[in-house]
Amino acid sequence: MAWPQTLRPLSLPVIGAPLFIISNPDLVIAQCKNGVIGAFPALNARPKEKLDDWLAAITSELAAFKAAHSEAEVAPFAVNQIIHASNDRLMHDLALCAKYKAPIVITSLAAPSAITPHVHAWGGLVFHDVISVRHAKKAIEAGVDGLVLVCAGAGGHAGTLSPFAFVEEIRKFWQGPIALSGAIATGRAVLAARALGADFAYVGTRFIATEEANADARYKQMIVESDAAGILTSAYFTGVSGNYLRQSVVDAGLDPDDLPERDKTAMSFESAKATEAVKAWRDIYGAGQGVGAIDDVLPAAEVIARMRREYLAAKQDLAKGF
């Protein structure tokens, strides 16, 4: 199946995952200028009127850059939309995506049956997050153009399937674009995702440790200092299983190995050490198991350039054979 032209050009087959709170226009623009698809959650723009400003800034900056650098591989951008009854902004935000003709909309939670026709009407593509084969089939029935397979080891809310199992099962019935998520932080891992049968690597945690990311300096440094053993998998913080930095849990005054009972419907909780309620994502830091491959905080352009060098070197090594 041929890729839609919307997904080109790219310098590296990577989608920067839309990171709650963290992704912002500066990060998205840097990603796109350097040839990887940059994405952000619409809900990051607060109040909702700010989304218009964000989309205007992204589209105008990328258009100006393309005009000044005709040889550059400038990637498209994507907007993440949460399809859930709790998101009372959805239609407002979708209308703004239509206004700016967002090239890609990444949908999460419910199958996007009602959303896909709107996006296709302006020529956009819909990718949908899935953590199971059942969810993937529902997304395909909803008319999506691509799937994001969220596997074990991904940051934040993650699936439980091995990427080896997940991709193989999906490829039995889906030949469209696949983005693979889960502990991908180097160019070698990007190539591995391609070898498995995915079209893109879906990279999140590596982009938190960038200068452009809207993350606290402590968060970025904690990623640099952590390894896979420093990742806690728990449903305690949001009611849904997710991966978090253990040290952030400790810093919030909790024992990651002995979390107390609490209201699983609440997004904040009390801590004996904290002076106010601690919140998931703001105070408890999401991260994937690939943190051990992240040793520095760099501009996004340098992260992408390094990943591309690693990707090309790994391709050359494989071409030598065994």
MIVEX-465847 format. One line per field, with one value per residue: residue number from 0; residue in three letters; x, y, z of N, C-alpha, C in turn. Coordinates in pm, whole numbers. Example, Ala and Ser with C-alpha at 12.3 -4.5 7.8 and 13.67 -1.06 7.14 Angstrom:
BEGIN
i: 0|1 .
aa: ALA|SER .
neast: 1319|1285 .
nnorth: -569|-225 .
nup: 780|708 .
caeast: 1230|1367 .
canorth: -450|-106 .
caup: 780|714 .
ceast: 1320|1290 .
cnorth: -330|3 .
cup: 780|787 .
END
This chain:
BEGIN
i: 0|1|2|3|4|5|6|7|8|9|10|11|12|13|14|15|16|17|18|19|20|21|22|23|24|25|26|27|28|29|30|31|32|33|34|35|36|37|38|39|40|41|42|43|44|45|46|47|48|49|50|51|52|53|54|55|56|57|58|59|60|61|62|63|64|65|66|67|68|69|70|71|72|73|74|75|76|77|78|79|80|81|82|83|84|85|86|87|88|89|90|91|92|93|94|95|96|97|98|99|100|101|102|103|104|105|106|107|108|109|110|111|112|113|114|115|116|117|118|119|120|121|122|123|124|125|126|127|128|129|130|131|132|133|134|135|136|137|138|139|140|141|142|143|144|145|146|147|148|149|150|151|152|153|154|155|156|157|158|159|160|161|162|163|164|165|166|167|168|169|170|171|172|173|174|175|176|177|178|179|180|181|182|183|184|185|186|187|188|189|190|191|192|193|194|195|196|197|198|199|200|201|202|203|204|205|206|207|208|209|210|211|212|213|214|215|216|217|218|219|220|221|222|223|224|225|226|227|228|229|230|231|232|233|234|235|236|237|238|239|240|241|242|243|244|245|246|247|248|249|250|251|252|253|254|255|256|257|258|259|260|261|262|263|264|265|266|267|268|269|270|271|272|273|274|275|276|277|278|279|280|281|282|283|284|285|286|287|288|289|290|291|292|293|294|295|296|297|298|299|300|301|302|303|304|305|306|307|308|309|310|311|312|313|314|315|316|317|318|319|320|321 .
aa: MET|ALA|TRP|PRO|GLN|THR|LEU|ARG|PRO|LEU|SER|LEU|PRO|VAL|ILE|GLY|ALA|PRO|LEU|PHE|ILE|ILE|SER|ASN|PRO|ASP|LEU|VAL|ILE|ALA|GLN|CYS|LYS|ASN|GLY|VAL|ILE|GLY|ALA|PHE|PRO|ALA|LEU|ASN|ALA|ARG|PRO|LYS|GLU|LYS|LEU|ASP|ASP|TRP|LEU|ALA|ALA|ILE|THR|SER|GLU|LEU|ALA|ALA|PHE|LYS|ALA|ALA|HIS|SER|GLU|ALA|GLU|VAL|ALA|PRO|PHE|ALA|VAL|ASN|GLN|ILE|ILE|HIS|ALA|SER|ASN|ASP|ARG|LEU|MET|HIS|ASP|LEU|ALA|LEU|CYS|ALA|LYS|TYR|LYS|ALA|PRO|ILE|VAL|ILE|THR|SER|LEU|ALA|ALA|PRO|SER|ALA|ILE|THR|PRO|HIS|VAL|HIS|ALA|TRP|GLY|GLY|LEU|VAL|PHE|HIS|ASP|VAL|ILE|SER|VAL|ARG|HIS|ALA|LYS|LYS|ALA|ILE|GLU|ALA|GLY|VAL|ASP|GLY|LEU|VAL|LEU|VAL|CYS|ALA|GLY|ALA|GLY|GLY|HIS|ALA|GLY|THR|LEU|SER|PRO|PHE|ALA|PHE|VAL|GLU|GLU|ILE|ARG|LYS|PHE|TRP|GLN|GLY|PRO|ILE|ALA|LEU|SER|GLY|ALA|ILE|ALA|THR|GLY|ARG|ALA|VAL|LEU|ALA|ALA|ARG|ALA|LEU|GLY|ALA|ASP|PHE|ALA|TYR|VAL|GLY|THR|ARG|PHE|ILE|ALA|THR|GLU|GLU|ALA|ASN|ALA|ASP|ALA|ARG|TYR|LYS|GLN|MET|ILE|VAL|GLU|SER|ASP|ALA|ALA|GLY|ILE|LEU|THR|SER|ALA|TYR|PHE|THR|GLY|VAL|SER|GLY|ASN|TYR|LEU|ARG|GLN|SER|VAL|VAL|ASP|ALA|GLY|LEU|ASP|PRO|ASP|ASP|LEU|PRO|GLU|ARG|ASP|LYS|THR|ALA|MET|SER|PHE|GLU|SER|ALA|LYS|ALA|THR|GLU|ALA|VAL|LYS|ALA|TRP|ARG|ASP|ILE|TYR|GLY|ALA|GLY|GLN|GLY|VAL|GLY|ALA|ILE|ASP|ASP|VAL|LEU|PRO|ALA|ALA|GLU|VAL|ILE|ALA|ARG|MET|ARG|ARG|GLU|TYR|LEU|ALA|ALA|LYS|GLN|ASP|LEU|ALA|LYS|GLY|PHE .
neast: 85|64|209|21|66|66|218|479|755|1013|1296|1361|1200|997|759|698|575|261|277|134|92|365|439|465|428|697|850|718|752|1033|1074|938|1076|1312|1257|1098|776|599|403|123|-92|-420|-537|-331|-310|-414|-613|-884|-899|-641|-549|-595|-399|-171|-187|-181|77|239|173|235|507|628|560|697|958|984|964|1198|1391|1414|1522|1498|1378|1085|869|521|276|102|-207|-324|-627|-847|-1091|-1349|-1611|-1557|-1412|-1496|-1420|-1385|-1523|-1489|-1208|-1160|-1276|-1096|-874|-967|-983|-713|-633|-505|-256|-249|-444|-431|-604|-739|-845|-1173|-1313|-1275|-1512|-1699|-1535|-1350|-1471|-1488|-1219|-1117|-1256|-1125|-893|-716|-538|-618|-483|-489|-459|-389|-410|-453|-541|-813|-896|-761|-896|-1147|-1080|-1003|-1245|-1367|-1261|-997|-673|-425|-249|-151|48|57|281|413|622|611|596|395|44|33|44|34|135|401|602|681|486|253|277|303|52|-124|-43|-148|-396|-396|-261|-195|-42|163|251|489|507|698|952|1144|1426|1654|1835|1895|1690|1475|1522|1490|1216|1119|1215|1058|820|678|593|666|852|733|803|848|948|1221|1204|1113|1335|1452|1553|1343|1110|823|879|957|1283|1381|1244|1344|1615|1587|1507|1743|1909|1796|1723|1597|1516|1429|1170|832|550|213|-134|-221|-217|-389|-591|-563|-331|4|332|586|832|1009|1145|1015|781|872|971|732|648|560|569|686|669|473|202|-71|-428|-670|-905|-980|-1085|-998|-773|-580|-401|-343|-46|179|412|370|259|32|-228|-108|-53|-115|98|166|314|385|591|561|721|902|1036|1269|1446|1706|1870|1899|2098|2140|2030|1918|1894|1608|1671|1933|1897|1744|1923|2129|1990|1934|2191|2259|2063|2124|2381|2324|2177|2375|2545|2379|2358|2597|2572|2570 .
nnorth: -120|214|499|782|1102|1306|1227|1278|1514|1324|1315|1115|819|895|980|1236|1180|1305|1485|1514|1824|1877|1892|2155|2451|2532|2295|2126|2267|2261|1986|1929|2097|1965|1731|1525|1408|1630|1649|1747|1754|1882|1975|2082|2347|2609|2874|2736|2904|2963|2768|2842|3039|2881|2699|2879|2984|2756|2672|2902|2946|2709|2723|2954|2870|2658|2804|2950|2756|2557|2310|2165|1895|1917|1816|1716|1827|1710|1689|1595|1456|1403|1170|1165|1171|1352|1551|1845|2024|1921|1951|2224|2237|2068|2211|2420|2278|2211|2467|2534|2326|2089|1852|1591|1414|1279|1045|949|712|663|496|667|717|924|1134|1094|1142|1426|1506|1392|1542|1787|1700|1582|1329|1050|908|650|577|260|-25|-288|-573|-591|-323|-209|-317|-201|67|62|-5|236|392|492|618|539|350|371|178|111|-12|-243|-88|171|527|693|625|298|7|-354|-545|-716|-561|-729|-929|-774|-616|-821|-952|-745|-689|-902|-832|-563|-331|-69|245|213|322|267|235|247|246|352|519|573|591|334|187|293|191|-78|-85|-40|-272|-461|-424|-193|139|380|503|584|831|938|988|1051|1304|1457|1520|1755|2085|2245|2136|2162|2104|2062|2141|1958|1729|1669|1624|1406|1207|1180|1075|832|476|171|26|224|283|284|84|137|156|330|615|727|548|394|171|276|406|541|768|640|792|1035|969|903|1156|1286|1206|947|588|396|122|56|168|360|300|472|710|601|740|994|1253|1368|1348|1301|1365|1294|1444|1655|1993|2055|1910|1644|1594|1370|1348|1628|1634|1370|1201|1093|839|634|295|322|504|458|490|757|1026|1296|1642|1808|2039|1986|1955|1857|1613|1478|1480|1320|1078|1020|975|747|574|546|439|197|74|40|-138|-364|-422|-539|-800|-1135 .
nup: 0|-95|59|171|21|202|419|362|307|478|694|854|961|1173|1422|1639|1948|2074|2361|2671|2830|2779|2499|2264|2053|1989|2013|1830|1587|1565|1540|1296|1114|1104|982|1098|1195|1386|1681|1886|2176|2144|2375|2520|2462|2635|2764|2559|2339|2276|2109|1846|1809|1841|1622|1412|1445|1406|1142|988|1047|954|685|605|652|470|232|240|244|19|-33|197|402|514|753|792|1041|1337|1519|1829|1933|2197|2224|2404|2644|2844|2727|2651|2464|2215|1955|1911|1898|1684|1478|1453|1369|1118|1005|976|826|932|877|984|1215|1530|1702|2021|2270|2236|1944|1635|1475|1423|1381|1176|910|910|921|688|506|485|377|548|743|954|1236|1479|1825|1960|2179|2158|1952|1908|1950|1736|1513|1546|1505|1238|1119|1166|974|975|873|956|1210|1550|1732|2057|2267|2518|2758|2669|2736|2987|2960|2869|2652|2684|2520|2349|2100|1891|1883|1849|1608|1415|1432|1360|1099|960|871|805|592|586|701|991|1310|1557|1904|2203|2411|2234|2155|2015|1700|1614|1732|1594|1338|1401|1455|1198|1075|1197|1072|1095|985|1093|1373|1690|1890|2215|2499|2455|2342|2551|2696|2577|2477|2391|2493|2703|2986|3330|3452|3638|3572|3314|3380|3549|3373|3225|3422|3481|3445|3294|3516|3679|3617|3695|3675|3695|3789|3969|3966|3770|3732|3513|3371|3362|3274|3475|3615|3879|4070|4073|4198|4451|4523|4550|4790|4829|4859|4610|4604|4776|4745|4866|4919|4720|4576|4268|4059|4071|3969|4120|4432|4785|4971|5230|5241|5074|5023|4895|4687|4491|4146|3875|3591|3605|3846|3891|3694|3365|3173|2939|2910|2771|2879|2963|2746|2713|2763|2781|2767|2494|2211|2001|1732|1736|1862|1669|1451|1554|1591|1326|1223|1372|1280|1003|1024|1148|947|755|890|907|640|585|644|792 .
caeast: 0|145|185|-35|167|62|318|613|882|1070|1439|1370|1063|965|655|716|448|201|303|46|158|503|450|424|466|842|897|660|818|1170|1066|900|1184|1421|1218|1014|641|582|263|90|-234|-495|-567|-218|-334|-514|-749|-903|-877|-499|-521|-591|-266|-71|-194|-134|223|301|156|306|651|672|548|808|1082|985|990|1338|1480|1342|1582|1478|1272|1002|764|391|251|-19|-275|-388|-760|-900|-1234|-1406|-1719|-1503|-1348|-1602|-1361|-1352|-1573|-1420|-1070|-1164|-1306|-971|-791|-1020|-945|-571|-609|-403|-231|-274|-509|-411|-715|-714|-954|-1283|-1297|-1307|-1610|-1763|-1430|-1280|-1524|-1454|-1077|-1101|-1318|-1025|-775|-627|-533|-646|-413|-556|-385|-451|-326|-491|-588|-956|-906|-714|-1002|-1251|-1030|-1008|-1388|-1400|-1208|-870|-569|-306|-261|-38|48|120|326|474|742|588|576|257|-47|97|-14|106|183|533|590|696|355|151|291|274|-92|-190|-8|-226|-518|-384|-141|-177|66|170|354|514|546|743|1095|1226|1497|1775|1819|1895|1556|1388|1542|1430|1072|1097|1240|944|707|615|638|722|872|657|905|799|1035|1345|1178|1095|1470|1500|1544|1215|998|765|891|1042|1423|1399|1189|1441|1734|1551|1513|1885|1971|1722|1735|1471|1477|1370|1035|726|425|107|-263|-257|-225|-501|-687|-523|-190|96|473|627|963|996|1199|913|686|940|976|596|621|498|654|640|646|363|111|-193|-555|-725|-1013|-920|-1141|-939|-645|-486|-403|-274|82|221|523|334|178|-93|-255|-14|-128|-52|156|234|408|429|642|552|841|907|1148|1389|1521|1848|1943|1897|2206|2161|1923|1970|1792|1544|1744|2049|1845|1704|2043|2197|1911|1951|2324|2250|1976|2198|2492|2268|2143|2501|2591|2296|2385|2719|2534|2622 .
canorth: 0|334|601|909|1207|1389|1179|1311|1441|1298|1282|998|771|917|1073|1279|1156|1422|1469|1600|1937|1898|1932|2294|2489|2534|2158|2076|2334|2209|1850|1933|2157|1869|1615|1424|1459|1682|1640|1800|1742|2007|2018|2155|2490|2651|2828|2675|3005|2967|2672|2918|3100|2775|2648|2987|2993|2638|2671|3014|2925|2601|2772|3046|2792|2588|2902|2994|2639|2469|2177|2102|1796|1970|1718|1769|1821|1637|1735|1486|1486|1304|1147|1118|1260|1455|1655|1932|2112|1844|2009|2353|2213|2008|2318|2492|2191|2228|2601|2534|2204|2007|1737|1464|1417|1155|1032|860|658|601|485|799|705|1053|1233|1066|1214|1568|1523|1360|1650|1891|1636|1533|1187|1015|797|623|501|133|-109|-427|-606|-555|-179|-180|-349|-99|188|41|7|378|458|560|604|480|301|387|62|148|-141|-247|-7|310|621|728|512|205|-125|-465|-639|-703|-513|-841|-991|-678|-583|-939|-976|-637|-700|-1006|-776|-418|-296|75|295|179|385|177|307|166|241|385|643|586|558|188|140|333|91|-202|-71|-61|-413|-537|-407|-62|245|489|492|685|862|1034|1024|1115|1445|1531|1569|1851|2223|2306|2072|2233|2016|2113|2099|1839|1619|1637|1567|1275|1116|1158|998|708|362|97|-13|340|302|218|60|140|218|409|760|769|440|318|136|366|401|666|769|606|897|1140|918|921|1299|1329|1161|816|471|333|-21|38|279|344|301|605|719|579|831|1127|1273|1421|1269|1363|1308|1348|1537|1767|2099|2061|1786|1609|1556|1289|1419|1750|1603|1233|1216|980|809|497|212|354|615|425|532|903|1071|1440|1730|1875|2092|1880|1936|1772|1479|1418|1457|1203|960|989|914|612|497|515|350|65|18|-4|-258|-477|-454|-621|-940|-1209 .
caup: 0|-105|161|126|5|324|514|313|313|609|696|941|978|1315|1466|1777|2016|2140|2504|2751|2896|2734|2358|2240|1916|1967|1991|1705|1475|1556|1487|1154|1037|1094|904|1162|1220|1520|1722|2020|2213|2137|2511|2577|2440|2733|2737|2427|2235|2242|2002|1721|1804|1822|1486|1324|1457|1346|996|926|1063|864|547|581|648|341|126|248|235|-74|-32|328|419|621|776|835|1184|1377|1640|1902|1986|2290|2196|2530|2689|2932|2646|2597|2363|2095|1829|1896|1855|1551|1383|1429|1284|983|960|937|748|997|789|1052|1346|1604|1795|2134|2352|2161|1799|1579|1365|1394|1355|1051|793|918|888|545|428|452|319|653|774|1093|1300|1606|1926|1999|2264|2138|1817|1904|1929|1600|1419|1560|1442|1093|1084|1174|855|997|771|1016|1347|1642|1820|2183|2319|2651|2771|2627|2845|3016|2944|2775|2635|2749|2420|2287|1962|1799|1870|1807|1466|1333|1426|1285|957|896|812|781|517|592|786|1133|1394|1668|2024|2316|2445|2117|2189|1934|1559|1601|1767|1483|1233|1449|1434|1054|1045|1248|982|1114|894|1173|1517|1763|1992|2312|2611|2408|2314|2675|2731|2478|2525|2355|2562|2817|3102|3436|3441|3721|3493|3210|3441|3602|3259|3195|3530|3505|3355|3288|3652|3743|3565|3771|3603|3796|3757|4087|3948|3685|3716|3395|3384|3292|3314|3539|3679|4021|4155|4088|4296|4579|4552|4586|4926|4826|4843|4485|4625|4872|4722|4945|4849|4698|4478|4137|3958|4091|3902|4217|4554|4897|5011|5360|5223|4987|5084|4820|4616|4386|4027|3772|3477|3648|3954|3870|3558|3275|3093|2890|2953|2694|2940|2979|2626|2707|2851|2777|2723|2375|2120|1925|1605|1762|1890|1542|1372|1610|1559|1183|1207|1427|1190|881|1061|1174|816|694|961|868|501|577|658|905 .
ceast: 88|109|115|75|174|175|461|631|929|1219|1462|1226|1018|847|686|583|393|205|219|128|288|515|393|467|616|895|845|730|960|1168|1038|1011|1298|1376|1148|880|630|433|244|-56|-303|-519|-451|-234|-448|-500|-767|-879|-731|-465|-513|-452|-158|-69|-148|18|291|292|235|457|701|663|662|940|1094|1021|1136|1437|1413|1396|1553|1362|1188|880|632|378|120|-75|-347|-522|-807|-1050|-1295|-1510|-1669|-1438|-1454|-1550|-1353|-1397|-1512|-1281|-1064|-1192|-1181|-874|-836|-977|-802|-532|-493|-380|-269|-344|-489|-520|-683|-843|-1063|-1252|-1349|-1408|-1669|-1661|-1369|-1338|-1489|-1309|-1053|-1157|-1220|-894|-675|-634|-562|-563|-479|-467|-460|-354|-361|-537|-736|-974|-862|-825|-1115|-1209|-1037|-1151|-1432|-1337|-1076|-772|-444|-333|-134|-46|127|153|377|600|726|567|430|168|4|18|70|166|326|514|604|561|254|159|255|125|-165|-163|-81|-349|-509|-252|-115|-66|51|282|367|571|592|893|1186|1294|1623|1742|1818|1756|1455|1399|1480|1279|1037|1114|1124|823|630|670|707|754|801|738|854|903|1163|1324|1140|1228|1527|1480|1408|1098|953|761|986|1184|1450|1352|1291|1564|1706|1551|1658|1949|1907|1761|1604|1423|1411|1230|937|604|312|-19|-306|-291|-344|-611|-660|-373|-102|236|521|768|946|1040|1097|807|743|940|839|556|553|602|607|613|533|268|-19|-318|-600|-837|-954|-977|-1081|-804|-542|-501|-321|-145|126|330|484|246|46|-111|-155|-93|-45|-13|227|345|463|464|630|682|838|1033|1276|1475|1670|1934|1953|1996|2224|2034|1979|1859|1734|1618|1863|2007|1813|1826|2119|2122|1926|2087|2322|2169|2053|2314|2441|2228|2266|2553|2510|2323|2510|2690|2598|2717 .
cnorth: 124|433|721|1015|1298|1352|1208|1463|1422|1271|1154|950|775|1013|1108|1266|1284|1402|1567|1698|1974|1948|2072|2334|2489|2394|2105|2137|2280|2068|1852|1992|2059|1733|1502|1488|1503|1682|1699|1775|1877|2063|2090|2306|2535|2800|2785|2774|3009|2869|2741|2981|2995|2726|2754|2995|2876|2643|2783|2995|2818|2646|2865|2972|2717|2684|2944|2880|2533|2327|2099|2002|1839|1878|1785|1761|1748|1698|1616|1532|1371|1290|1083|1219|1373|1570|1741|2031|2046|1912|2147|2331|2153|2113|2399|2409|2201|2362|2603|2410|2122|1881|1603|1493|1280|1147|928|827|598|594|613|797|840|1160|1218|1140|1363|1591|1495|1472|1760|1830|1585|1382|1166|893|776|538|373|54|-257|-448|-569|-406|-140|-206|-248|31|178|52|154|458|531|532|535|439|333|271|97|19|-130|-161|137|399|654|606|420|77|-230|-563|-610|-649|-625|-909|-898|-651|-702|-964|-871|-651|-815|-949|-628|-389|-146|115|253|260|298|253|209|158|266|520|665|555|408|131|178|230|-43|-200|-94|-207|-501|-528|-278|37|358|440|610|716|970|1078|1094|1264|1525|1594|1652|1991|2285|2254|2153|2140|2081|2060|1974|1714|1574|1570|1428|1169|1080|1063|861|597|283|54|101|373|219|204|49|204|313|554|807|664|354|291|228|350|538|654|746|721|1009|1098|935|1068|1354|1279|1026|706|398|184|-50|157|257|337|445|598|709|668|970|1135|1339|1341|1339|1289|1374|1453|1662|1867|2116|1929|1766|1557|1467|1380|1547|1719|1461|1222|1086|963|663|425|239|463|585|463|683|958|1221|1513|1817|1948|1977|1851|1844|1629|1408|1388|1334|1075|921|924|769|520|453|420|209|-3|-35|-131|-380|-520|-539|-769|-1005|-1319 .
cup: 0|6|100|119|126|419|470|312|457|595|776|965|1124|1327|1611|1849|2079|2292|2585|2834|2824|2590|2338|2100|1892|1938|1859|1584|1456|1498|1337|1067|1013|1041|975|1194|1365|1556|1862|2050|2205|2277|2578|2562|2530|2762|2591|2313|2191|2130|1866|1703|1775|1677|1385|1326|1387|1194|930|934|968|718|513|570|515|228|123|230|147|-73|95|325|540|637|811|987|1211|1505|1702|1959|2075|2267|2320|2575|2777|2856|2580|2494|2226|1966|1804|1840|1715|1445|1352|1346|1139|924|907|858|806|915|851|1184|1410|1710|1902|2206|2263|2012|1732|1465|1325|1354|1217|930|792|873|739|457|395|400|421|669|922|1132|1436|1697|1959|2086|2249|1994|1803|1879|1788|1497|1426|1492|1290|1043|1084|1061|874|884|824|1159|1424|1741|1946|2259|2462|2651|2728|2749|2865|3005|2834|2762|2705|2649|2376|2146|1860|1776|1805|1657|1378|1321|1344|1136|887|825|778|712|515|686|932|1196|1519|1787|2132|2328|2325|2141|2106|1788|1535|1630|1658|1370|1274|1429|1287|1018|1091|1155|1004|1013|967|1313|1581|1888|2086|2413|2567|2383|2439|2716|2618|2533|2499|2438|2684|2938|3201|3419|3523|3646|3388|3269|3497|3492|3227|3297|3550|3408|3363|3426|3727|3693|3647|3682|3705|3740|3868|4054|3865|3673|3596|3405|3300|3346|3359|3596|3828|4111|4173|4189|4437|4619|4593|4725|4935|4812|4717|4499|4722|4861|4798|4858|4829|4596|4338|4029|3967|4022|3994|4345|4660|4928|5141|5345|5145|5060|5011|4746|4503|4267|3935|3657|3522|3749|3946|3723|3477|3197|3051|2935|2875|2755|2953|2860|2614|2810|2854|2735|2611|2301|2037|1794|1624|1792|1759|1455|1423|1576|1413|1158|1257|1335|1065|910|1084|1042|746|759|920|724|485|590|779|857 .
END
